[in-house]
Amino acid sequence: MRKINLYTLDTPYREPLTIWGYEFGRADAPKCVAVVGSMRGNEVEQTYVCADLVRRLSELASSLCRPSTRSR
């Protein structure tokens, strides 16, 4: 998994707002998908769902990269 900065918005009243992206798998893969939750007001459910999806994809990617522990 790679964490990349997709966009940074400078704000006059607080620190810059950064939207992070997470890449899984090969960088040269022919197919990709983007999941973006809304960033409005004080709603956090969309951000939570995206964060949970990133966590689950990270677990899946790490389990696919581990060598098999089955005996031969």
Disulfide bonds with the S-S distance in Angstrom:
none
